[in-house]
Amino acid sequence: MARCELTGKGPVVANLVSHSKIRTKTTSHANVQKRRLYSQSLNEMVTLKVAVSTLRSMEHLGGFDQFILSRKEKDLSKRALEVRGRIRRRLQGAAGKLKKESARA
């Protein structure tokens, strides 16, 4: 079963209850797509399986980098954690360069 690598959304099991109270198990699947997402800080495309609802949330928060940095570690997959670590290292490196340049001036 497909699972979103950024939010952890996956299949949900529910009961359909008829008028006679007969319960029938059904599964509802999240709309998970394999997408190439652009990371501004890495300046490259990253391929992840994400739910379409996650794409809308991502745009609302200001893009892929902001979204992945704001997520909890337990929600992210191993690949998403690796990408998040690369983004953090790149941002910390950029912040360190800015501090050095401001100290020189």
Secondary structure, DSSP 8 states (H G I E B T S, - for coil): ----TTT----EEEEEE-TT--EEEEEE---EEEEEEEETTTTEEEEEEEEHHHHHHHHHHTSHHHHHHHS-GGGS-HHHHHHHHHHHHHHHHHHHHHHHHHHH-
